[in-house]
Amino acid sequence: MNRISKMVVRMYVPAAAIAVGGFATAEAVTRTGRTLGEITPQRLASLAFLLAILLGTAWALHSTWRLYRWARGRELRCACGGMMSRVRYDRQRQKYRKCLACGGTSLEGAHCGG
């Protein structure tokens, strides 16, 4: 698997995990059979699954938008050509970014070593 493929997988796996988690939650709610007031377990399960599908779709659309911007050259790039992640903070409260393709880290705005 090349670096760009790893980057795409890293961007879309959370969306799939949200959808699978929603399915697991819906299945667990259905199997318990408890009602919460007037809401039946089947209705609660379908609402949980719908929410998970909507959140997963929103995450996937955001990832697609970032990939589109990266392809157009409007996102920060690493020296390897991959897209940089959002700003994160380390233990010393310094800002850094992580490359989604090679996994290298760099201080805010700098290029990683690859």
Secondary structure, DSSP 8 states (H G I E B T S, - for coil): --HHHHHHHHHHHHHHHHHHHHHHHHHHHHHH---BTTB-HHHHHHHHHHHHHHHHHHHHHHHHHHHHHHHTT-S-B-TTS-BB---EE-TT--EEEEBTTT--EEETTS----
